């Protein structure tokens, strides 16, 4: 039951972290109707005031790639791009199972 997981980091302009969090929480809300998206978590670090982390678990990598082409995703990316100063794919993982994963 390997799933595709992604752990990423967005770095944003000074003072724009809350805006980015709001955008990513909208993205998380839009993922609720996509069965292939099992987990979409938005995280912040108290020691990094300009960073937002996202942890995602998908049924497979293709489902994740397809989600990037959705109109809702493209709209949210358009709102986020002006404040993003960097993006980092920290890791991709194969999730074997655990609490919260079907």
Secondary structure as UniProt FT lines:
FT   STRAND          3..12
FT   TURN            14..15
FT   HELIX           17..31
FT   TURN            32..33
FT   TURN            35..36
FT   STRAND          37..45
FT   TURN            46..47
FT   STRAND          48..58
FT   HELIX           61..67
FT   TURN            68..69
FT   HELIX           71..81
FT   TURN            82..83
FT   STRAND          84..95
FT   TURN            99..100
//
